[in-house]
Structure formats: C-alpha cells, structure tokens
Amino acid sequence: MSLNICRPDDIRDVVRDSFYKKRLIPLFGAGVSVGMEAQAGCVPDGATLRSDVIKLLCAQNPEEQDDYAGESLQSVFGYFDDDEMVSNTARRAYYKEHFTDVTLNAVRRKIFDIDWPYIYTLNIDDSIEKNTSFKEVLLCNRKANDEIFNERKCVIKLHGDIHDYLKYQGSMKVFSAKEYAESLRNDEYLLEKFKDDCCNNNIIIIGCSLSNEYDLLTAMNVPFAETREIVKVRKICCTVGNPSKKTDVQVS
C-alpha cells in the first residue's frame, strides 16, 4: 500500500459509493471525546493523561517526577497499574472521574447521526453510547453473535470499556505496553473482525493519530490470504494537516 495525500473532493465518490454499499467503517480515536466534560473533570488528551498519571505515581514524593521524563505513555501506565505504586482506590477514582458520564457537544454528536453499519473506537470512555444511537457496546475480548450487528447499532471498543473495567475484576483495557501485547492474543474475537474489515472494507479513521497503537498497526498491515479474493480497499485518515511520510501505517 502507498500513502496518498488527498483533499475531500478527491475521494468524494469513493467515500459515497463505499457508504451506500455499507463498506465504509469508521474508527474513532481520542479526538471524539477529548476535552469533553466528564463526571468530575474532562476527558484528557494523551499529554494530560501522562502528566496526571505521573502526578499520581509521585503523590507521596513529588521530586520523583523527573524520573519519568523519558517514559512513554504506555510505559507510564505499566507503573500506574501496579498496586504497590498507586492504590487501586486512587486508580479507579481517576478513571471514574475522567472517563464516565462524558457529554458530547452538538458538533461532535453530528457525525454519529450518519447511518454507519457499526463503528470501532479506541476510547474506553462512555461518550459514544451515552450521547448517540450507537448504544450496544461490544468488547474485543468477547465473541459477539453476528446477528447483533443487524439488530442494533453497535460500538466496538477495541481498547476496553470504562464501565466494564469498574464493574468486573480482570476486565480488559489497553493502555500499557503489556496490555497492547495481551490484546493481540484476541485474534479470534473482534480484533479479528477489524482485520477482516481492513482487508474487505474501507476504513475511515477519525480523531486518531495511530501513533504507537501496536494492535491496530498489526491488524491494518495484515497480508491478504492467497485464497481470498482481493478487493480494492482503502484506509482513509482524516487529518487537519499532512501526515508524516514516516507514519507507522501506510494508508491508501
């Protein structure tokens, strides 16, 4: 695949035709809900989330913040999930305050008025199901019945769901490097569906940088099976500027 930089008018026909054929599937990232009001704060962006997590890690010893200067967000979350470094009570409180009861303004809700076949999201917050008609939450590590996609408007949460996390012990979420690795073992479930969509449908990526999203990069670069009929598909990234030529995933 090659990276082609296009304007909306250049791909208008492709997007329209794919949509009417039910072969245009959106993947929503943090841009959908970042900055929106939550239970006791706002949904943080990546930089704010990293900063907040480090502050909680260093709550007893603020001078230790410099120790995390070179750590990635995924690496920092590896420490954050350790009960010896941050109490389970403090960790759950942070997630609850910033990722539950999220509101979406009218502008952000509008894109969910489109009759998508179903949608994928990387977000664990509840903004989509609380503010749009896509209320049926499907989790990546559980096998869904195929009929559900025809019967209800589904949001597939590839990185977990905040209410599932708060409700059940051992529930899946994907923030740390370890959790990314574990998510790749779920190929027989909805991550496998995403791989199939990457091969057979057109994925439109909205509000997501794809930076260091290891599970998605693996799925999006999966080769075609030799026995599978090769269909012309595209992965369309909506951006406010030109993407880097060094992007981790090639988009056409």
C-alpha positions as CSV (number, residue, x, y, z in Angstrom):
1,M,0.0,0.0,0.0
2,S,1.1,3.6,-0.6
3,L,0.4,6.8,1.2
4,N,-1.6,9.3,-0.9
5,I,-2.4,12.7,0.4
6,C,-5.8,13.8,-0.9
7,R,-8.4,16.5,-0.4
8,P,-12.0,15.6,0.4
9,D,-13.1,16.3,-3.2
10,D,-10.5,13.8,-4.5
11,I,-12.2,10.9,-2.7
12,R,-15.8,12.1,-2.5
13,D,-17.0,9.4,-5.0
14,V,-15.1,6.6,-3.3
15,V,-16.5,7.6,0.1
16,R,-20.0,8.0,-1.2
17,D,-20.0,4.7,-3.1
18,S,-18.5,2.8,-0.2
19,F,-21.0,4.3,2.2
20,Y,-24.0,3.3,0.1
21,K,-22.6,-0.3,-0.2
22,K,-22.2,-0.5,3.6
23,R,-18.5,-0.9,3.1
24,L,-17.3,2.3,4.9
25,I,-16.5,1.6,8.5
26,P,-15.3,4.3,10.9
27,L,-12.6,4.0,13.5
28,F,-12.8,6.8,16.1
29,G,-10.0,7.8,18.3
30,A,-9.4,10.2,21.2
31,G,-10.3,13.3,19.2
32,V,-14.0,12.4,19.5
33,S,-14.2,12.9,23.3
34,V,-11.0,14.7,24.4
35,G,-11.8,17.9,26.3
36,M,-15.4,16.9,26.8
37,E,-17.0,17.2,30.3
38,A,-16.9,14.0,32.4
39,Q,-18.1,13.1,35.9
40,A,-15.6,15.3,37.7
41,G,-13.3,16.8,35.1
42,C,-12.7,16.5,31.4
43,V,-11.5,13.6,29.2
44,P,-7.8,14.2,29.0
45,D,-5.6,14.2,25.9
46,G,-2.5,12.0,25.8
47,A,-0.2,14.6,27.2
48,T,-2.5,15.5,30.1
49,L,-3.2,11.8,30.8
50,R,0.5,11.1,31.0
51,S,1.0,14.1,33.3
52,D,-1.9,13.1,35.6
53,V,-0.7,9.6,35.9
54,I,2.8,10.7,36.8
55,K,1.5,13.0,39.4
56,L,-0.5,10.1,41.0
57,L,2.7,7.9,40.8
58,C,4.6,10.6,42.6
59,A,1.9,11.8,45.0
60,Q,4.0,10.9,48.1
61,N,7.3,12.0,46.6
62,P,6.8,14.9,44.0
63,E,10.6,15.1,43.4
64,E,10.4,11.7,41.7
65,Q,8.5,13.2,38.7
66,D,11.8,13.8,36.8
67,D,12.4,10.0,36.9
68,Y,9.6,9.6,34.4
69,A,10.8,12.3,32.0
70,G,11.8,9.9,29.2
71,E,9.0,7.3,29.7
72,S,6.2,6.8,27.1
73,L,2.6,6.9,27.9
74,Q,2.4,3.1,27.6
75,S,5.4,2.7,29.9
76,V,4.0,5.0,32.5
77,F,0.7,3.1,32.6
78,G,2.7,-0.1,33.3
79,Y,3.7,1.5,36.6
80,F,0.3,3.0,37.2
81,D,-1.4,-0.4,37.1
82,D,0.9,-1.6,39.9
83,D,-0.9,-1.6,43.3
84,E,2.3,-1.1,45.1
85,M,2.9,2.2,43.3
86,V,-0.7,3.5,43.0
87,S,-3.6,2.2,45.1
88,N,-6.5,0.5,43.4
89,T,-8.8,3.1,45.0
90,A,-6.9,6.1,43.6
91,R,-6.6,4.5,40.2
92,R,-10.3,3.6,39.9
93,A,-11.3,7.1,41.2
94,Y,-9.2,8.8,38.4
95,Y,-10.7,6.6,35.7
96,K,-14.2,7.2,37.0
97,E,-13.8,11.0,37.3
98,H,-12.4,11.4,33.8
99,F,-14.0,8.7,31.6
100,T,-17.6,8.3,32.9
101,D,-20.7,10.4,32.3
102,V,-19.0,12.1,29.3
103,T,-21.0,14.6,27.3
104,L,-20.6,15.4,23.6
105,N,-21.4,18.7,22.2
106,A,-23.7,19.1,19.2
107,V,-20.8,19.3,16.7
108,R,-19.2,16.1,17.8
109,R,-22.5,14.2,18.0
110,K,-23.4,15.1,14.5
111,I,-21.0,12.6,12.9
112,F,-22.8,9.8,14.8
113,D,-26.1,10.8,13.1
114,I,-24.7,9.1,10.0
115,D,-26.1,5.6,9.5
116,W,-22.8,3.7,9.8
117,P,-23.1,-0.2,9.7
118,Y,-21.3,-0.2,13.1
119,I,-18.3,1.7,14.5
120,Y,-15.0,1.0,16.1
121,T,-13.4,3.1,18.8
122,L,-10.2,3.2,20.8
123,N,-11.7,5.1,23.6
124,I,-12.7,3.5,26.9
125,D,-14.9,6.4,27.9
126,D,-18.7,6.3,27.6
127,S,-19.2,9.3,25.3
128,I,-20.5,7.4,22.3
129,E,-23.0,5.2,23.9
130,K,-24.3,7.9,26.3
131,N,-24.8,10.5,23.6
132,T,-25.5,8.8,20.3
133,S,-27.7,6.0,18.9
134,F,-24.7,3.6,19.0
135,K,-25.5,2.2,22.4
136,E,-24.7,-1.5,22.1
137,V,-21.1,-1.9,23.5
138,L,-19.1,-4.8,22.2
139,L,-15.8,-5.7,23.8
140,C,-12.8,-7.0,21.8
141,N,-12.1,-10.0,24.1
142,R,-15.6,-11.4,23.9
143,K,-17.2,-13.2,20.9
144,A,-20.3,-11.4,19.6
145,N,-23.2,-13.1,17.8
146,D,-23.2,-11.9,14.2
147,E,-26.9,-11.1,14.4
148,I,-26.3,-8.2,16.8
149,F,-24.8,-6.1,14.0
150,N,-28.1,-6.2,12.1
151,E,-30.3,-5.8,15.1
152,R,-28.7,-2.9,17.0
153,K,-26.3,0.0,16.5
154,C,-23.0,-1.3,17.8
155,V,-19.9,0.4,19.0
156,I,-16.9,-2.0,19.1
157,K,-14.5,-0.9,21.9
158,L,-11.1,-2.3,20.9
159,H,-9.3,-1.0,24.0
160,G,-11.9,-1.8,26.6
161,D,-14.9,-0.1,28.3
162,I,-14.8,2.1,31.4
163,H,-17.9,0.6,33.0
164,D,-16.8,-3.0,32.3
165,Y,-13.4,-2.1,33.9
166,L,-15.1,-0.5,37.0
167,K,-17.6,-3.4,37.4
168,Y,-15.5,-6.5,36.9
169,Q,-12.1,-7.7,38.2
170,G,-9.8,-8.7,35.4
171,S,-11.6,-6.8,32.7
172,M,-9.7,-5.7,29.6
173,K,-8.4,-2.3,28.9
174,V,-5.5,-1.3,26.7
175,F,-3.2,1.5,27.9
176,S,0.2,-0.1,28.9
177,A,2.6,-1.9,26.6
178,K,1.8,-5.2,28.4
179,E,-1.9,-4.7,27.7
180,Y,-1.2,-4.0,24.0
181,A,0.6,-7.3,23.8
182,E,-2.2,-9.1,25.5
183,S,-4.8,-7.6,23.2
184,L,-3.0,-9.1,20.2
185,R,-4.0,-12.6,21.6
186,N,-7.7,-11.8,21.0
187,D,-7.5,-12.6,17.2
188,E,-10.4,-15.0,17.4
189,Y,-12.7,-12.2,18.6
190,L,-13.4,-8.6,17.5
191,L,-9.8,-7.7,16.6
192,E,-10.1,-10.4,14.0
193,K,-13.2,-8.7,12.7
194,F,-11.3,-5.5,12.4
195,K,-8.6,-7.3,10.4
196,D,-11.3,-8.6,8.1
197,D,-12.7,-5.1,7.7
198,C,-9.2,-3.9,6.8
199,C,-9.0,-6.5,4.0
200,N,-12.5,-6.3,2.7
201,N,-14.0,-2.9,3.6
202,N,-12.9,0.8,3.6
203,I,-11.8,2.1,7.0
204,I,-12.1,5.8,7.7
205,I,-10.0,6.9,10.6
206,I,-11.3,10.0,12.6
207,G,-9.7,11.6,15.6
208,C,-6.9,9.1,15.9
209,S,-3.2,9.6,15.3
210,L,-2.4,5.8,15.2
211,S,0.9,6.6,17.0
212,N,2.1,3.5,18.8
213,E,-1.2,1.7,18.5
214,Y,0.5,-1.6,18.2
215,D,-2.6,-3.8,18.0
216,L,-4.1,-1.7,15.2
217,L,-0.9,-1.4,13.3
218,T,-0.7,-5.2,13.3
219,A,-4.3,-5.6,12.1
220,M,-4.1,-2.9,9.5
221,N,-1.0,-4.3,7.9
222,V,-2.2,-8.0,7.8
223,P,-1.5,-9.5,4.4
224,F,-4.2,-10.9,2.2
225,A,-4.7,-14.7,2.3
226,E,-3.8,-16.3,-1.0
227,T,-7.2,-17.9,-1.3
228,R,-9.1,-14.7,-0.6
229,E,-10.5,-12.6,-3.5
230,I,-8.5,-9.4,-3.4
231,V,-10.8,-6.3,-3.3
232,K,-9.7,-2.7,-3.7
233,V,-9.9,-1.2,-0.3
234,R,-8.6,2.0,1.3
235,K,-7.8,3.2,4.8
236,I,-8.7,6.9,4.9
237,C,-7.2,9.1,7.6
238,C,-9.0,12.4,8.3
239,T,-6.4,14.9,9.5
240,V,-6.0,18.7,9.9
241,G,-2.6,18.7,8.2
242,N,-0.4,16.5,6.0
243,P,0.6,13.2,7.7
244,S,4.3,12.4,8.1
245,K,5.8,10.2,5.4
246,K,7.2,8.2,8.3
247,T,3.8,7.2,9.5
248,D,3.7,3.8,11.1
249,V,0.8,2.6,8.9
250,Q,0.6,3.1,5.2
251,V,-2.7,4.5,4.0
252,S,-4.1,4.5,0.5
